[in-house]
Each structure stands twice: as structure tokens, then as C-alpha cells.
Amino acid sequence: MLKRSADRKVTNQVSPNGKTAKIKNSFGLPSGTAFSCPGATSVCASVCYAGKLEKIYTGVKDILLHNWNALAGLSKTDIFWLLDEMVQEFKSDCDKSDKKSAKPVPRDFRIHWDGDFYSTDYATAWAEVIVCNPDVNFWVYTRSFTDALNVLPVFDSIDRTNLSLYLSVDSVNLSAAKIARKDFPWVKWAYLAETFADGKRDIADISTKLYPCPENGGRIELINTKGSACIRCGICVKGRGDVLFASRKR
């Protein structure tokens, strides 16, 4: 069985004190080109927060390696069944929470809080899971849109009503991202620059709907009694437009 993660920034339900995640609504794999990130760039490798957490917390790395090893060598069909089983567990947790809560928790699931699409079969399995679970809203960021691996045709072929897919873009893969947007105009961008001002300048002629990430910029808390930053914000979760991230957070 695959293991979900409790990520405070993205969780769809927080504890009463607003400090921890109550529902595990994200999935991760080990980062880096040696594992699940064939499209990793020098920029993302230098600032990857998930990779840093892997090094700091042994328990986090153990979960990611467990998932990586569980998927290793499986057929597309077997990958699908493992992923779908995990999503069904997530939905069951949401159902249980609904019985105790005044209002239903949102069925929002983050694909890859760490890691990426590492093969076409793996991406196809996820696409099938998304189609088979229209009651869940999925969102994901990916660098697998270059010559190393391009999974966009896989997701182009499905109904994406419940999927928000963002290309993780920086100065290194910017040219490839421009080609991808031309070929697949439905994709959104998550652009990483040193500062928000740099990012706005870099893609001013490309994006017409651009939002600096409010959590990254320190305008909303990572988590509080009202919920996690991503669920409260909703820009990426619902795919409302392109998003800017800054490594210097200003």
C-alpha cells in the first residue's frame, strides 16, 4: 500500500488548534534525477524545500522511499490500482470527518508534494485515477514537460474538470515551457524567480493572469484555525491562473 503525507500547507482539514494537519491529502516520491524528477533543473535543485525535508527528517524520507519501492517495476495497471486504493482511503477519511464536522471537508488532493511524474506509464495511471474519481479535485506541479519526459499529451487526452496542472518553470526550462504552453494552452505556470519582481519581469509578456503566492510572500500563514494556506487561497488548487514563487520571498 502507498502512504499519504500530512502536509500542513495543503491539508484539507486542520486540527482544532490550527497547528497540524488532520487529513493526509498529499502524496510524495523521493526528489531528484536519481529518483522521480527527470525534469529537475539546476534552479529547482538549489532551492528544493522537499529535498531539504528529506535530509532533515528520516521519517519523511522513509515514507517517500516506501512509495518509490512499492511502485518500482509495476505495470501501468498495477500502478493504477495502488494509486486508486490510496485515493479511496483519502475519500474514506473525508467521509468520516464529515460525520463529525459542521460542514463537509473539501475533497482536494495534492499530487506530489515531493517528486514528479517519472514515466509515461506512471502519468497515465494517475490520469486514469483522476478520471475515475470525479468527486476529488486534484492539483499538481510538474517539470516533466521537456525532452527528458513530456507527460502533457497524457493529460491532454482526458477530461480535466477535476485537475489543475501547473508547469514548474524557471529560467532554465523557460524555453521548453513556452513551447509547452503553445502546444497545450490549457496548462498553467508556477514560475520560480529570485524575487517576485524578477518573476513579473521575466514572464510579463506571457501571462495575463499572474498571482504572487500569498504564503510564499508572507501574506497568509502556513496554517491556522481557518485552514491550510493552499486551501484557503485556492488559486493553484482551482487553477485560477499562473502563480509566482520567489526564492527570496519578496
Residue pairs with C-beta under 8 A, 6 or more apart in sequence:
1 70
1 82
1 85
1 86
2 27
2 66
2 67
2 70
2 71
2 82
2 83
2 85
2 86
3 63
3 66
3 67
3 86
4 24
4 25
4 26
4 27
4 86
4 89
4 90
5 24
5 26
5 27
5 28
5 60
5 63
5 113
5 114
6 20
6 21
6 22
6 23
6 24
6 26
7 21
7 25
7 26
7 110
7 113
7 228
8 14
8 19
8 20
8 21
8 222
8 223
8 228
9 215
9 222
9 223
9 228
9 229
9 230
10 25
10 26
10 108
10 110
10 113
10 228
10 229
10 230
10 231
11 21
11 22
11 23
11 24
11 25
11 26
11 223
11 227
11 228
11 231
12 23
12 25
12 94
12 105
12 106
12 107
12 108
12 109
12 227
12 228
12 231
13 21
13 22
13 23
13 94
13 97
13 101
13 105
13 227
14 20
14 21
14 22
14 223
14 224
14 225
14 227
14 228
15 21
15 22
16 225
17 225
18 223
18 224
18 225
18 226
19 223
20 223
21 223
21 228
22 97
23 90
23 93
23 94
23 97
23 105
24 90
24 93
25 90
25 108
25 109
25 110
26 109
26 110
26 111
26 112
26 113
27 67
27 83
27 86
27 109
27 110
27 111
27 112
27 113
28 50
28 63
28 64
28 67
28 112
28 113
28 114
28 115
29 35
29 36
29 64
29 67
29 68
29 71
29 112
29 114
29 115
29 116
29 118
30 36
30 54
30 61
30 64
30 65
30 68
30 114
30 115
31 37
31 40
31 48
31 50
31 51
31 54
31 114
31 115
31 116
32 40
32 45
32 51
33 40
35 68
35 115
35 118
36 68
36 112
36 115
36 116
36 117
36 118
37 115
37 116
37 118
37 143
38 116
38 118
38 144
38 148
38 149
39 116
39 142
39 143
39 144
39 145
39 146
39 148
39 149
39 173
40 116
40 143
41 143
41 170
41 172
41 173
42 172
43 170
43 171
43 172
43 192
44 143
44 168
44 170
44 192
45 51
47 192
47 247
50 113
50 114
50 115
51 114
53 60
53 114
54 60
54 61
54 64
54 114
55 61
64 114
64 115
68 115
70 82
71 79
71 82
71 122
74 82
75 121
76 121
76 122
76 124
76 125
77 125
79 121
79 122
79 125
80 125
80 128
80 129
83 125
83 126
83 129
84 128
84 129
84 132
84 133
87 109
87 129
87 133
87 136
90 107
90 109
90 136
91 107
91 133
91 135
91 136
94 104
94 105
94 107
97 105
98 104
98 105
106 137
106 231
107 135
107 136
107 137
108 136
108 137
108 139
108 231
108 237
109 136
109 137
109 138
109 139
110 138
110 139
110 140
110 230
111 126
111 138
111 139
111 140
112 140
112 141
112 142
116 142
116 143
116 144
117 123
117 126
117 142
117 144
117 149
117 151
118 144
118 149
119 149
120 149
120 151
120 154
123 144
123 151
123 154
123 155
124 154
127 154
127 155
127 157
127 158
130 136
130 138
130 158
130 160
130 162
130 163
131 158
131 159
133 162
134 161
134 162
135 162
136 162
137 162
137 163
137 164
137 237
137 238
138 162
138 163
138 164
139 163
139 164
139 165
139 166
139 236
139 237
139 239
140 163
140 164
140 165
140 166
141 166
141 167
141 168
141 190
141 236
142 151
142 165
142 166
142 167
142 168
143 167
143 168
143 173
144 150
144 151
145 151
145 152
145 167
145 173
145 176
145 177
145 180
145 187
146 173
146 176
147 176
150 180
152 180
152 183
152 184
152 187
155 163
155 165
156 184
156 186
160 186
163 239
164 188
164 236
164 237
164 238
164 239
165 187
165 188
165 239
166 187
166 188
166 189
166 190
166 236
166 239
166 243
167 177
167 180
167 181
167 187
167 188
167 189
167 190
168 190
168 192
169 177
169 189
169 190
169 191
169 192
169 203
170 191
170 192
170 193
171 193
171 202
174 202
174 203
177 189
178 206
180 187
181 187
181 189
181 206
188 236
188 239
188 241
188 242
188 243
189 203
189 206
189 207
189 242
189 243
190 236
190 242
190 243
190 245
191 199
191 202
191 203
191 207
191 242
191 243
191 244
191 245
192 199
192 245
192 246
192 247
193 199
193 202
193 244
193 245
193 246
193 247
194 246
194 247
194 248
195 246
195 248
195 250
196 212
196 217
196 244
196 246
196 250
197 250
198 246
199 212
199 244
199 245
199 246
200 210
200 244
203 210
203 242
207 241
207 242
209 240
209 241
209 242
210 241
210 242
210 243
210 244
211 235
211 240
211 241
211 242
211 243
211 244
212 243
212 244
212 246
213 233
213 235
213 236
213 243
213 244
213 245
214 220
214 229
214 233
215 221
215 222
215 229
215 230
215 233
216 245
216 246
216 249
217 246
217 249
217 250
218 249
220 229
220 232
220 233
221 229
222 228
222 229
223 229
226 232
230 236
230 237
231 237
234 240
235 241
235 243
236 243
